[in-house]
Amino acid sequence: MPKKIPIRQCVACREHREKPQLARVVRTPDGQVLYDARGKVSGRGAYLCRSQACLDKAVKSRAIARALEIEITSALYDQLAQQMKEAEGQ
Ligand SMILES: [Zn+2]
């Protein structure tokens, strides 16, 4: 029996994908907000496709803000976009 891969939904485009294909934006217990490419950081997370388009959409639609109960400032957005760029090589 193959191991069942969990499915998660991107908060931006609403596509369902296998969990390893998605990244997360995580609010850690000490209040940092990070782009988590490997899905390993503990904390409250929102799943996202590994694309700038979905990051932009998730910020503009306030999907991440709602999911994590935080305010996404433009500085935080820049930081997440940079972290995504570094992690995904885009
Ligand atoms: Zn997406």
PDB file of the backbone (N, CA, C, O) and the ligand in Angstrom, with CONECT records:
HET     ZN  A 101       1
ATOM      1  N   MET A   1       0.857  -1.214   0.000  1.00  0.00           N
ATOM      2  CA  MET A   1       0.000   0.000   0.000  1.00  0.00           C
ATOM      3  C   MET A   1       0.880   1.247   0.000  1.00  0.00           C
ATOM      4  O   MET A   1       1.682   1.437   0.915  1.00  0.00           O
ATOM      5  N   PRO A   2       0.739   2.092  -1.012  1.00  0.00           N
ATOM      6  CA  PRO A   2       1.514   3.347  -0.974  1.00  0.00           C
ATOM      7  C   PRO A   2       1.017   4.246   0.159  1.00  0.00           C
ATOM      8  O   PRO A   2      -0.170   4.256   0.487  1.00  0.00           O
ATOM      9  N   LYS A   3       1.928   4.983   0.737  1.00  0.00           N
ATOM     10  CA  LYS A   3       1.562   5.898   1.803  1.00  0.00           C
ATOM     11  C   LYS A   3       0.688   7.009   1.223  1.00  0.00           C
ATOM     12  O   LYS A   3       0.975   7.547   0.154  1.00  0.00           O
ATOM     13  N   LYS A   4      -0.347   7.332   1.921  1.00  0.00           N
ATOM     14  CA  LYS A   4      -1.254   8.357   1.407  1.00  0.00           C
ATOM     15  C   LYS A   4      -0.670   9.749   1.647  1.00  0.00           C
ATOM     16  O   LYS A   4      -0.267  10.096   2.758  1.00  0.00           O
ATOM     17  N   ILE A   5      -0.638  10.528   0.571  1.00  0.00           N
ATOM     18  CA  ILE A   5      -0.088  11.880   0.686  1.00  0.00           C
ATOM     19  C   ILE A   5      -1.221  12.847   1.013  1.00  0.00           C
ATOM     20  O   ILE A   5      -2.226  12.888   0.304  1.00  0.00           O
ATOM     21  N   PRO A   6      -1.067  13.619   2.074  1.00  0.00           N
ATOM     22  CA  PRO A   6      -2.158  14.535   2.417  1.00  0.00           C
ATOM     23  C   PRO A   6      -2.330  15.637   1.369  1.00  0.00           C
ATOM     24  O   PRO A   6      -1.366  16.059   0.730  1.00  0.00           O
ATOM     25  N   ILE A   7      -3.539  16.081   1.209  1.00  0.00           N
ATOM     26  CA  ILE A   7      -3.877  17.130   0.245  1.00  0.00           C
ATOM     27  C   ILE A   7      -4.189  18.407   1.026  1.00  0.00           C
ATOM     28  O   ILE A   7      -4.894  18.387   2.035  1.00  0.00           O
ATOM     29  N   ARG A   8      -3.647  19.507   0.532  1.00  0.00           N
ATOM     30  CA  ARG A   8      -3.942  20.803   1.144  1.00  0.00           C
ATOM     31  C   ARG A   8      -4.372  21.784   0.060  1.00  0.00           C
ATOM     32  O   ARG A   8      -4.114  21.581  -1.127  1.00  0.00           O
ATOM     33  N   GLN A   9      -5.028  22.843   0.496  1.00  0.00           N
ATOM     34  CA  GLN A   9      -5.547  23.823  -0.447  1.00  0.00           C
ATOM     35  C   GLN A   9      -4.758  25.120  -0.363  1.00  0.00           C
ATOM     36  O   GLN A   9      -4.507  25.636   0.726  1.00  0.00           O
ATOM     37  N   CYS A  10      -4.367  25.646  -1.524  1.00  0.00           N
ATOM     38  CA  CYS A  10      -3.704  26.952  -1.574  1.00  0.00           C
ATOM     39  C   CYS A  10      -4.710  28.030  -1.171  1.00  0.00           C
ATOM     40  O   CYS A  10      -5.831  28.057  -1.679  1.00  0.00           O
ATOM     41  N   VAL A  11      -4.311  28.913  -0.264  1.00  0.00           N
ATOM     42  CA  VAL A  11      -5.246  29.952   0.197  1.00  0.00           C
ATOM     43  C   VAL A  11      -5.504  31.015  -0.875  1.00  0.00           C
ATOM     44  O   VAL A  11      -6.460  31.784  -0.773  1.00  0.00           O
ATOM     45  N   ALA A  12      -4.647  31.054  -1.902  1.00  0.00           N
ATOM     46  CA  ALA A  12      -4.805  32.078  -2.945  1.00  0.00           C
ATOM     47  C   ALA A  12      -5.682  31.588  -4.091  1.00  0.00           C
ATOM     48  O   ALA A  12      -6.732  32.167  -4.367  1.00  0.00           O
ATOM     49  N   CYS A  13      -5.245  30.509  -4.764  1.00  0.00           N
ATOM     50  CA  CYS A  13      -5.960  30.069  -5.968  1.00  0.00           C
ATOM     51  C   CYS A  13      -6.953  28.949  -5.677  1.00  0.00           C
ATOM     52  O   CYS A  13      -7.711  28.544  -6.558  1.00  0.00           O
ATOM     53  N   ARG A  14      -6.951  28.449  -4.449  1.00  0.00           N
ATOM     54  CA  ARG A  14      -7.908  27.413  -4.025  1.00  0.00           C
ATOM     55  C   ARG A  14      -7.683  26.060  -4.687  1.00  0.00           C
ATOM     56  O   ARG A  14      -8.532  25.174  -4.582  1.00  0.00           O
ATOM     57  N   GLU A  15      -6.555  25.888  -5.363  1.00  0.00           N
ATOM     58  CA  GLU A  15      -6.218  24.583  -5.927  1.00  0.00           C
ATOM     59  C   GLU A  15      -5.873  23.626  -4.801  1.00  0.00           C
ATOM     60  O   GLU A  15      -5.240  24.007  -3.817  1.00  0.00           O
ATOM     61  N   HIS A  16      -6.298  22.373  -4.958  1.00  0.00           N
ATOM     62  CA  HIS A  16      -5.881  21.349  -4.015  1.00  0.00           C
ATOM     63  C   HIS A  16      -4.655  20.654  -4.573  1.00  0.00           C
ATOM     64  O   HIS A  16      -4.654  20.231  -5.729  1.00  0.00           O
ATOM     65  N   ARG A  17      -3.628  20.534  -3.779  1.00  0.00           N
ATOM     66  CA  ARG A  17      -2.387  19.896  -4.210  1.00  0.00           C
ATOM     67  C   ARG A  17      -1.875  19.001  -3.102  1.00  0.00           C
ATOM     68  O   ARG A  17      -2.261  19.118  -1.939  1.00  0.00           O
ATOM     69  N   GLU A  18      -0.974  18.083  -3.513  1.00  0.00           N
ATOM     70  CA  GLU A  18      -0.309  17.275  -2.494  1.00  0.00           C
ATOM     71  C   GLU A  18       0.539  18.186  -1.618  1.00  0.00           C
ATOM     72  O   GLU A  18       1.214  19.097  -2.099  1.00  0.00           O
ATOM     73  N   LYS A  19       0.482  17.914  -0.329  1.00  0.00           N
ATOM     74  CA  LYS A  19       1.120  18.788   0.648  1.00  0.00           C
ATOM     75  C   LYS A  19       2.584  19.131   0.333  1.00  0.00           C
ATOM     76  O   LYS A  19       2.979  20.286   0.487  1.00  0.00           O
ATOM     77  N   PRO A  20       3.410  18.145  -0.109  1.00  0.00           N
ATOM     78  CA  PRO A  20       4.814  18.508  -0.383  1.00  0.00           C
ATOM     79  C   PRO A  20       4.987  19.509  -1.526  1.00  0.00           C
ATOM     80  O   PRO A  20       6.042  20.132  -1.647  1.00  0.00           O
ATOM     81  N   GLN A  21       3.969  19.666  -2.358  1.00  0.00           N
ATOM     82  CA  GLN A  21       4.072  20.629  -3.460  1.00  0.00           C
ATOM     83  C   GLN A  21       3.792  22.051  -3.016  1.00  0.00           C
ATOM     84  O   GLN A  21       4.091  23.003  -3.736  1.00  0.00           O
ATOM     85  N   LEU A  22       3.227  22.194  -1.848  1.00  0.00           N
ATOM     86  CA  LEU A  22       2.870  23.522  -1.369  1.00  0.00           C
ATOM     87  C   LEU A  22       3.893  24.030  -0.360  1.00  0.00           C
ATOM     88  O   LEU A  22       4.541  23.251   0.338  1.00  0.00           O
ATOM     89  N   ALA A  23       4.021  25.328  -0.299  1.00  0.00           N
ATOM     90  CA  ALA A  23       4.795  25.965   0.761  1.00  0.00           C
ATOM     91  C   ALA A  23       3.807  26.513   1.787  1.00  0.00           C
ATOM     92  O   ALA A  23       2.594  26.434   1.592  1.00  0.00           O
ATOM     93  N   ARG A  24       4.322  27.059   2.860  1.00  0.00           N
ATOM     94  CA  ARG A  24       3.446  27.665   3.859  1.00  0.00           C
ATOM     95  C   ARG A  24       3.974  29.045   4.222  1.00  0.00           C
ATOM     96  O   ARG A  24       5.164  29.333   4.094  1.00  0.00           O
ATOM     97  N   VAL A  25       3.075  29.871   4.668  1.00  0.00           N
ATOM     98  CA  VAL A  25       3.484  31.067   5.397  1.00  0.00           C
ATOM     99  C   VAL A  25       3.066  30.800   6.834  1.00  0.00           C
ATOM    100  O   VAL A  25       1.904  30.501   7.109  1.00  0.00           O
ATOM    101  N   VAL A  26       4.019  30.911   7.741  1.00  0.00           N
ATOM    102  CA  VAL A  26       3.798  30.489   9.117  1.00  0.00           C
ATOM    103  C   VAL A  26       3.973  31.660  10.080  1.00  0.00           C
ATOM    104  O   VAL A  26       4.885  32.476   9.943  1.00  0.00           O
ATOM    105  N   ARG A  27       3.081  31.714  11.047  1.00  0.00           N
ATOM    106  CA  ARG A  27       3.294  32.602  12.204  1.00  0.00           C
ATOM    107  C   ARG A  27       3.772  31.715  13.347  1.00  0.00           C
ATOM    108  O   ARG A  27       3.031  30.859  13.831  1.00  0.00           O
ATOM    109  N   THR A  28       5.003  31.923  13.769  1.00  0.00           N
ATOM    110  CA  THR A  28       5.590  31.071  14.804  1.00  0.00           C
ATOM    111  C   THR A  28       5.042  31.485  16.174  1.00  0.00           C
ATOM    112  O   THR A  28       4.491  32.575  16.331  1.00  0.00           O
ATOM    113  N   PRO A  29       5.203  30.592  17.167  1.00  0.00           N
ATOM    114  CA  PRO A  29       4.681  30.925  18.509  1.00  0.00           C
ATOM    115  C   PRO A  29       5.277  32.219  19.081  1.00  0.00           C
ATOM    116  O   PRO A  29       4.649  32.871  19.915  1.00  0.00           O
ATOM    117  N   ASP A  30       6.499  32.597  18.633  1.00  0.00           N
ATOM    118  CA  ASP A  30       7.050  33.862  19.136  1.00  0.00           C
ATOM    119  C   ASP A  30       6.743  35.059  18.226  1.00  0.00           C
ATOM    120  O   ASP A  30       7.326  36.133  18.375  1.00  0.00           O
ATOM    121  N   GLY A  31       5.818  34.853  17.282  1.00  0.00           N
ATOM    122  CA  GLY A  31       5.285  35.990  16.539  1.00  0.00           C
ATOM    123  C   GLY A  31       6.007  36.351  15.249  1.00  0.00           C
ATOM    124  O   GLY A  31       5.674  37.352  14.616  1.00  0.00           O
ATOM    125  N   GLN A  32       6.993  35.550  14.850  1.00  0.00           N
ATOM    126  CA  GLN A  32       7.627  35.809  13.555  1.00  0.00           C
ATOM    127  C   GLN A  32       6.750  35.269  12.439  1.00  0.00           C
ATOM    128  O   GLN A  32       6.043  34.278  12.617  1.00  0.00           O
ATOM    129  N   VAL A  33       6.799  35.925  11.289  1.00  0.00           N
ATOM    130  CA  VAL A  33       6.089  35.417  10.118  1.00  0.00           C
ATOM    131  C   VAL A  33       7.129  35.059   9.064  1.00  0.00           C
ATOM    132  O   VAL A  33       7.930  35.895   8.645  1.00  0.00           O
ATOM    133  N   LEU A  34       7.096  33.789   8.642  1.00  0.00           N
ATOM    134  CA  LEU A  34       8.133  33.249   7.770  1.00  0.00           C
ATOM    135  C   LEU A  34       7.529  32.539   6.579  1.00  0.00           C
ATOM    136  O   LEU A  34       6.422  32.004   6.644  1.00  0.00           O
ATOM    137  N   TYR A  35       8.279  32.546   5.489  1.00  0.00           N
ATOM    138  CA  TYR A  35       7.970  31.686   4.358  1.00  0.00           C
ATOM    139  C   TYR A  35       8.627  30.342   4.634  1.00  0.00           C
ATOM    140  O   TYR A  35       9.843  30.266   4.816  1.00  0.00           O
ATOM    141  N   ASP A  36       7.831  29.287   4.666  1.00  0.00           N
ATOM    142  CA  ASP A  36       8.316  27.962   5.037  1.00  0.00           C
ATOM    143  C   ASP A  36       8.230  27.042   3.820  1.00  0.00           C
ATOM    144  O   ASP A  36       7.174  26.486   3.520  1.00  0.00           O
ATOM    145  N   ALA A  37       9.349  26.892   3.132  1.00  0.00           N
ATOM    146  CA  ALA A  37       9.353  26.116   1.885  1.00  0.00           C
ATOM    147  C   ALA A  37       9.182  24.622   2.135  1.00  0.00           C
ATOM    148  O   ALA A  37       8.663  23.905   1.279  1.00  0.00           O
ATOM    149  N   ARG A  38       9.617  24.147   3.307  1.00  0.00           N
ATOM    150  CA  ARG A  38       9.604  22.700   3.551  1.00  0.00           C
ATOM    151  C   ARG A  38       8.421  22.219   4.392  1.00  0.00           C
ATOM    152  O   ARG A  38       8.238  21.017   4.582  1.00  0.00           O
ATOM    153  N   GLY A  39       7.639  23.140   4.882  1.00  0.00           N
ATOM    154  CA  GLY A  39       6.489  22.746   5.682  1.00  0.00           C
ATOM    155  C   GLY A  39       6.854  22.180   7.042  1.00  0.00           C
ATOM    156  O   GLY A  39       6.125  21.361   7.602  1.00  0.00           O
ATOM    157  N   LYS A  40       7.997  22.626   7.572  1.00  0.00           N
ATOM    158  CA  LYS A  40       8.494  22.058   8.824  1.00  0.00           C
ATOM    159  C   LYS A  40       8.417  23.007  10.019  1.00  0.00           C
ATOM    160  O   LYS A  40       8.539  22.581  11.167  1.00  0.00           O
ATOM    161  N   VAL A  41       8.213  24.291   9.743  1.00  0.00           N
ATOM    162  CA  VAL A  41       8.225  25.267  10.830  1.00  0.00           C
ATOM    163  C   VAL A  41       6.945  25.125  11.638  1.00  0.00           C
ATOM    164  O   VAL A  41       5.856  25.029  11.072  1.00  0.00           O
ATOM    165  N   SER A  42       7.074  25.112  12.955  1.00  0.00           N
ATOM    166  CA  SER A  42       5.861  24.963  13.752  1.00  0.00           C
ATOM    167  C   SER A  42       5.200  26.315  13.964  1.00  0.00           C
ATOM    168  O   SER A  42       5.860  27.353  14.020  1.00  0.00           O
ATOM    169  N   GLY A  43       3.910  26.273  14.076  1.00  0.00           N
ATOM    170  CA  GLY A  43       3.150  27.503  14.241  1.00  0.00           C
ATOM    171  C   GLY A  43       1.909  27.439  13.378  1.00  0.00           C
ATOM    172  O   GLY A  43       1.619  26.421  12.751  1.00  0.00           O
ATOM    173  N   ARG A  44       1.181  28.545  13.355  1.00  0.00           N
ATOM    174  CA  ARG A  44      -0.044  28.608  12.576  1.00  0.00           C
ATOM    175  C   ARG A  44       0.326  28.902  11.131  1.00  0.00           C
ATOM    176  O   ARG A  44       1.052  29.861  10.869  1.00  0.00           O
ATOM    177  N   GLY A  45      -0.153  28.103  10.191  1.00  0.00           N
ATOM    178  CA  GLY A  45       0.292  28.263   8.811  1.00  0.00           C
ATOM    179  C   GLY A  45      -0.838  28.365   7.800  1.00  0.00           C
ATOM    180  O   GLY A  45      -1.958  27.911   8.032  1.00  0.00           O
ATOM    181  N   ALA A  46      -0.507  28.972   6.678  1.00  0.00           N
ATOM    182  CA  ALA A  46      -1.407  29.023   5.531  1.00  0.00           C
ATOM    183  C   ALA A  46      -0.670  28.404   4.349  1.00  0.00           C
ATOM    184  O   ALA A  46       0.472  28.766   4.067  1.00  0.00           O
ATOM    185  N   TYR A  47      -1.320  27.475   3.662  1.00  0.00           N
ATOM    186  CA  TYR A  47      -0.667  26.812   2.532  1.00  0.00           C
ATOM    187  C   TYR A  47      -0.792  27.646   1.273  1.00  0.00           C
ATOM    188  O   TYR A  47      -1.783  28.337   1.039  1.00  0.00           O
ATOM    189  N   LEU A  48       0.265  27.550   0.468  1.00  0.00           N
ATOM    190  CA  LEU A  48       0.390  28.413  -0.694  1.00  0.00           C
ATOM    191  C   LEU A  48       1.176  27.695  -1.784  1.00  0.00           C
ATOM    192  O   LEU A  48       2.124  26.966  -1.491  1.00  0.00           O
ATOM    193  N   CYS A  49       0.779  27.902  -3.057  1.00  0.00           N
ATOM    194  CA  CYS A  49       1.609  27.404  -4.165  1.00  0.00           C
ATOM    195  C   CYS A  49       2.968  28.105  -4.105  1.00  0.00           C
ATOM    196  O   CYS A  49       3.100  29.202  -3.562  1.00  0.00           O
ATOM    197  N   ARG A  50       3.952  27.451  -4.667  1.00  0.00           N
ATOM    198  CA  ARG A  50       5.298  28.042  -4.686  1.00  0.00           C
ATOM    199  C   ARG A  50       5.408  29.041  -5.825  1.00  0.00           C
ATOM    200  O   ARG A  50       6.253  28.887  -6.707  1.00  0.00           O
ATOM    201  N   SER A  51       4.578  30.043  -5.814  1.00  0.00           N
ATOM    202  CA  SER A  51       4.638  31.018  -6.899  1.00  0.00           C
ATOM    203  C   SER A  51       4.377  32.423  -6.376  1.00  0.00           C
ATOM    204  O   SER A  51       3.587  32.648  -5.459  1.00  0.00           O
ATOM    205  N   GLN A  52       5.078  33.345  -7.003  1.00  0.00           N
ATOM    206  CA  GLN A  52       4.899  34.760  -6.675  1.00  0.00           C
ATOM    207  C   GLN A  52       3.440  35.176  -6.892  1.00  0.00           C
ATOM    208  O   GLN A  52       2.889  35.976  -6.135  1.00  0.00           O
ATOM    209  N   ALA A  53       2.829  34.618  -7.938  1.00  0.00           N
ATOM    210  CA  ALA A  53       1.446  34.989  -8.251  1.00  0.00           C
ATOM    211  C   ALA A  53       0.511  34.644  -7.095  1.00  0.00           C
ATOM    212  O   ALA A  53      -0.356  35.439  -6.734  1.00  0.00           O
ATOM    213  N   CYS A  54       0.690  33.459  -6.516  1.00  0.00           N
ATOM    214  CA  CYS A  54      -0.185  33.072  -5.405  1.00  0.00           C
ATOM    215  C   CYS A  54       0.158  33.842  -4.136  1.00  0.00           C
ATOM    216  O   CYS A  54      -0.732  34.154  -3.344  1.00  0.00           O
ATOM    217  N   LEU A  55       1.433  34.153  -3.932  1.00  0.00           N
ATOM    218  CA  LEU A  55       1.786  34.986  -2.782  1.00  0.00           C
ATOM    219  C   LEU A  55       1.112  36.358  -2.901  1.00  0.00           C
ATOM    220  O   LEU A  55       0.517  36.856  -1.945  1.00  0.00           O
ATOM    221  N   ASP A  56       1.215  36.954  -4.085  1.00  0.00           N
ATOM    222  CA  ASP A  56       0.596  38.270  -4.305  1.00  0.00           C
ATOM    223  C   ASP A  56      -0.903  38.225  -4.067  1.00  0.00           C
ATOM    224  O   ASP A  56      -1.483  39.084  -3.402  1.00  0.00           O
ATOM    225  N   LYS A  57      -1.508  37.188  -4.638  1.00  0.00           N
ATOM    226  CA  LYS A  57      -2.953  37.049  -4.530  1.00  0.00           C
ATOM    227  C   LYS A  57      -3.378  36.835  -3.074  1.00  0.00           C
ATOM    228  O   LYS A  57      -4.373  37.394  -2.614  1.00  0.00           O
ATOM    229  N   ALA A  58      -2.607  36.019  -2.366  1.00  0.00           N
ATOM    230  CA  ALA A  58      -2.946  35.721  -0.972  1.00  0.00           C
ATOM    231  C   ALA A  58      -2.800  36.954  -0.079  1.00  0.00           C
ATOM    232  O   ALA A  58      -3.512  37.104   0.913  1.00  0.00           O
ATOM    233  N   VAL A  59      -1.865  37.833  -0.448  1.00  0.00           N
ATOM    234  CA  VAL A  59      -1.698  39.063   0.321  1.00  0.00           C
ATOM    235  C   VAL A  59      -2.808  40.054  -0.034  1.00  0.00           C
ATOM    236  O   VAL A  59      -3.433  40.643   0.849  1.00  0.00           O
ATOM    237  N   LYS A  60      -3.047  40.230  -1.339  1.00  0.00           N
ATOM    238  CA  LYS A  60      -4.065  41.197  -1.789  1.00  0.00           C
ATOM    239  C   LYS A  60      -5.460  40.821  -1.327  1.00  0.00           C
ATOM    240  O   LYS A  60      -6.249  41.685  -0.944  1.00  0.00           O
ATOM    241  N   SER A  61      -5.764  39.531  -1.363  1.00  0.00           N
ATOM    242  CA  SER A  61      -7.100  39.089  -0.968  1.00  0.00           C
ATOM    243  C   SER A  61      -7.232  38.972   0.552  1.00  0.00           C
ATOM    244  O   SER A  61      -8.301  38.657   1.074  1.00  0.00           O
ATOM    245  N   ARG A  62      -6.125  39.232   1.249  1.00  0.00           N
ATOM    246  CA  ARG A  62      -6.069  39.138   2.710  1.00  0.00           C
ATOM    247  C   ARG A  62      -6.272  37.697   3.210  1.00  0.00           C
ATOM    248  O   ARG A  62      -6.610  37.483   4.374  1.00  0.00           O
ATOM    249  N   ALA A  63      -6.065  36.725   2.332  1.00  0.00           N
ATOM    250  CA  ALA A  63      -6.238  35.332   2.748  1.00  0.00           C
ATOM    251  C   ALA A  63      -5.228  34.948   3.828  1.00  0.00           C
ATOM    252  O   ALA A  63      -5.577  34.264   4.790  1.00  0.00           O
ATOM    253  N   ILE A  64      -3.980  35.385   3.673  1.00  0.00           N
ATOM    254  CA  ILE A  64      -2.973  35.061   4.692  1.00  0.00           C
ATOM    255  C   ILE A  64      -3.279  35.819   5.977  1.00  0.00           C
ATOM    256  O   ILE A  64      -3.181  35.267   7.074  1.00  0.00           O
ATOM    257  N   ALA A  65      -3.648  37.077   5.833  1.00  0.00           N
ATOM    258  CA  ALA A  65      -3.963  37.884   7.012  1.00  0.00           C
ATOM    259  C   ALA A  65      -5.068  37.229   7.839  1.00  0.00           C
ATOM    260  O   ALA A  65      -4.987  37.165   9.066  1.00  0.00           O
ATOM    261  N   ARG A  66      -6.090  36.749   7.153  1.00  0.00           N
ATOM    262  CA  ARG A  66      -7.202  36.077   7.842  1.00  0.00           C
ATOM    263  C   ARG A  66      -6.760  34.764   8.472  1.00  0.00           C
ATOM    264  O   ARG A  66      -7.062  34.480   9.631  1.00  0.00           O
ATOM    265  N   ALA A  67      -6.034  33.964   7.682  1.00  0.00           N
ATOM    266  CA  ALA A  67      -5.646  32.637   8.172  1.00  0.00           C
ATOM    267  C   ALA A  67      -4.729  32.735   9.390  1.00  0.00           C
ATOM    268  O   ALA A  67      -4.831  31.939  10.324  1.00  0.00           O
ATOM    269  N   LEU A  68      -3.834  33.718   9.365  1.00  0.00           N
ATOM    270  CA  LEU A  68      -2.846  33.817  10.448  1.00  0.00           C
ATOM    271  C   LEU A  68      -3.215  34.861  11.490  1.00  0.00           C
ATOM    272  O   LEU A  68      -2.528  35.007  12.501  1.00  0.00           O
ATOM    273  N   GLU A  69      -4.296  35.584  11.244  1.00  0.00           N
ATOM    274  CA  GLU A  69      -4.740  36.640  12.165  1.00  0.00           C
ATOM    275  C   GLU A  69      -3.640  37.650  12.412  1.00  0.00           C
ATOM    276  O   GLU A  69      -3.325  38.003  13.548  1.00  0.00           O
ATOM    277  N   ILE A  70      -3.062  38.107  11.302  1.00  0.00           N
ATOM    278  CA  ILE A  70      -2.019  39.130  11.363  1.00  0.00           C
ATOM    279  C   ILE A  70      -2.297  40.175  10.288  1.00  0.00           C
ATOM    280  O   ILE A  70      -3.142  39.981   9.414  1.00  0.00           O
ATOM    281  N   GLU A  71      -1.581  41.266  10.368  1.00  0.00           N
ATOM    282  CA  GLU A  71      -1.629  42.276   9.328  1.00  0.00           C
ATOM    283  C   GLU A  71      -0.395  42.091   8.448  1.00  0.00           C
ATOM    284  O   GLU A  71       0.723  42.043   8.960  1.00  0.00           O
ATOM    285  N   ILE A  72      -0.582  41.985   7.122  1.00  0.00           N
ATOM    286  CA  ILE A  72       0.571  41.871   6.226  1.00  0.00           C
ATOM    287  C   ILE A  72       0.950  43.287   5.777  1.00  0.00           C
ATOM    288  O   ILE A  72       0.311  43.858   4.894  1.00  0.00           O
ATOM    289  N   THR A  73       1.972  43.831   6.381  1.00  0.00           N
ATOM    290  CA  THR A  73       2.453  45.160   5.982  1.00  0.00           C
ATOM    291  C   THR A  73       3.246  45.028   4.696  1.00  0.00           C
ATOM    292  O   THR A  73       3.592  43.918   4.294  1.00  0.00           O
ATOM    293  N   SER A  74       3.538  46.145   4.045  1.00  0.00           N
ATOM    294  CA  SER A  74       4.312  46.041   2.806  1.00  0.00           C
ATOM    295  C   SER A  74       5.731  45.570   3.102  1.00  0.00           C
ATOM    296  O   SER A  74       6.345  44.892   2.277  1.00  0.00           O
ATOM    297  N   ALA A  75       6.258  45.924   4.278  1.00  0.00           N
ATOM    298  CA  ALA A  75       7.589  45.431   4.653  1.00  0.00           C
ATOM    299  C   ALA A  75       7.573  43.907   4.818  1.00  0.00           C
ATOM    300  O   ALA A  75       8.495  43.214   4.388  1.00  0.00           O
ATOM    301  N   LEU A  76       6.517  43.407   5.443  1.00  0.00           N
ATOM    302  CA  LEU A  76       6.410  41.959   5.638  1.00  0.00           C
ATOM    303  C   LEU A  76       6.223  41.250   4.294  1.00  0.00           C
ATOM    304  O   LEU A  76       6.793  40.186   4.050  1.00  0.00           O
ATOM    305  N   TYR A  77       5.416  41.863   3.433  1.00  0.00           N
ATOM    306  CA  TYR A  77       5.235  41.280   2.105  1.00  0.00           C
ATOM    307  C   TYR A  77       6.584  41.182   1.369  1.00  0.00           C
ATOM    308  O   TYR A  77       6.904  40.148   0.784  1.00  0.00           O
ATOM    309  N   ASP A  78       7.358  42.258   1.405  1.00  0.00           N
ATOM    310  CA  ASP A  78       8.676  42.259   0.742  1.00  0.00           C
ATOM    311  C   ASP A  78       9.555  41.146   1.290  1.00  0.00           C
ATOM    312  O   ASP A  78      10.250  40.454   0.546  1.00  0.00           O
ATOM    313  N   GLN A  79       9.508  40.990   2.614  1.00  0.00           N
ATOM    314  CA  GLN A  79      10.301  39.960   3.276  1.00  0.00           C
ATOM    315  C   GLN A  79       9.880  38.558   2.814  1.00  0.00           C
ATOM    316  O   GLN A  79      10.730  37.716   2.523  1.00  0.00           O
ATOM    317  N   LEU A  80       8.574  38.314   2.749  1.00  0.00           N
ATOM    318  CA  LEU A  80       8.080  37.004   2.319  1.00  0.00           C
ATOM    319  C   LEU A  80       8.436  36.751   0.855  1.00  0.00           C
ATOM    320  O   LEU A  80       8.825  35.642   0.488  1.00  0.00           O
ATOM    321  N   ALA A  81       8.303  37.778   0.028  1.00  0.00           N
ATOM    322  CA  ALA A  81       8.621  37.633  -1.399  1.00  0.00           C
ATOM    323  C   ALA A  81      10.103  37.303  -1.576  1.00  0.00           C
ATOM    324  O   ALA A  81      10.475  36.486  -2.419  1.00  0.00           O
ATOM    325  N   GLN A  82      10.931  37.949  -0.773  1.00  0.00           N
ATOM    326  CA  GLN A  82      12.372  37.694  -0.829  1.00  0.00           C
ATOM    327  C   GLN A  82      12.685  36.265  -0.370  1.00  0.00           C
ATOM    328  O   GLN A  82      13.486  35.563  -0.987  1.00  0.00           O
ATOM    329  N   GLN A  83      12.038  35.852   0.721  1.00  0.00           N
ATOM    330  CA  GLN A  83      12.261  34.494   1.226  1.00  0.00           C
ATOM    331  C   GLN A  83      11.810  33.458   0.209  1.00  0.00           C
ATOM    332  O   GLN A  83      12.461  32.428   0.036  1.00  0.00           O
ATOM    333  N   MET A  84      10.707  33.726  -0.458  1.00  0.00           N
ATOM    334  CA  MET A  84      10.226  32.806  -1.483  1.00  0.00           C
ATOM    335  C   MET A  84      11.225  32.732  -2.633  1.00  0.00           C
ATOM    336  O   MET A  84      11.532  31.650  -3.133  1.00  0.00           O
ATOM    337  N   LYS A  85      11.717  33.867  -3.037  1.00  0.00           N
ATOM    338  CA  LYS A  85      12.680  33.936  -4.136  1.00  0.00           C
ATOM    339  C   LYS A  85      13.922  33.105  -3.789  1.00  0.00           C
ATOM    340  O   LYS A  85      14.417  32.337  -4.614  1.00  0.00           O
ATOM    341  N   GLU A  86      14.403  33.267  -2.585  1.00  0.00           N
ATOM    342  CA  GLU A  86      15.599  32.522  -2.167  1.00  0.00           C
ATOM    343  C   GLU A  86      15.328  31.020  -2.098  1.00  0.00           C
ATOM    344  O   GLU A  86      16.153  30.207  -2.513  1.00  0.00           O
ATOM    345  N   ALA A  87      14.159  30.669  -1.569  1.00  0.00           N
ATOM    346  CA  ALA A  87      13.852  29.251  -1.375  1.00  0.00           C
ATOM    347  C   ALA A  87      13.533  28.547  -2.694  1.00  0.00           C
ATOM    348  O   ALA A  87      13.882  27.381  -2.880  1.00  0.00           O
ATOM    349  N   GLU A  88      12.880  29.249  -3.595  1.00  0.00           N
ATOM    350  CA  GLU A  88      12.398  28.595  -4.813  1.00  0.00           C
ATOM    351  C   GLU A  88      13.263  28.908  -6.016  1.00  0.00           C
ATOM    352  O   GLU A  88      13.071  28.329  -7.085  1.00  0.00           O
ATOM    353  N   GLY A  89      14.206  29.811  -5.858  1.00  0.00           N
ATOM    354  CA  GLY A  89      15.070  30.161  -6.968  1.00  0.00           C
ATOM    355  C   GLY A  89      14.343  30.814  -8.131  1.00  0.00           C
ATOM    356  O   GLY A  89      14.702  30.606  -9.290  1.00  0.00           O
ATOM    357  N   GLN A  90      13.321  31.603  -7.823  1.00  0.00           N
ATOM    358  CA  GLN A  90      12.562  32.283  -8.888  1.00  0.00           C
ATOM    359  C   GLN A  90      13.113  33.683  -9.151  1.00  0.00           C
ATOM    360  O   GLN A  90      12.599  34.397 -10.011  1.00  0.00           O
TER     361      GLN A  90
HETATM  362 ZN    ZN A 101      -2.096  28.749  -5.510  1.00  0.00          ZN2+
END
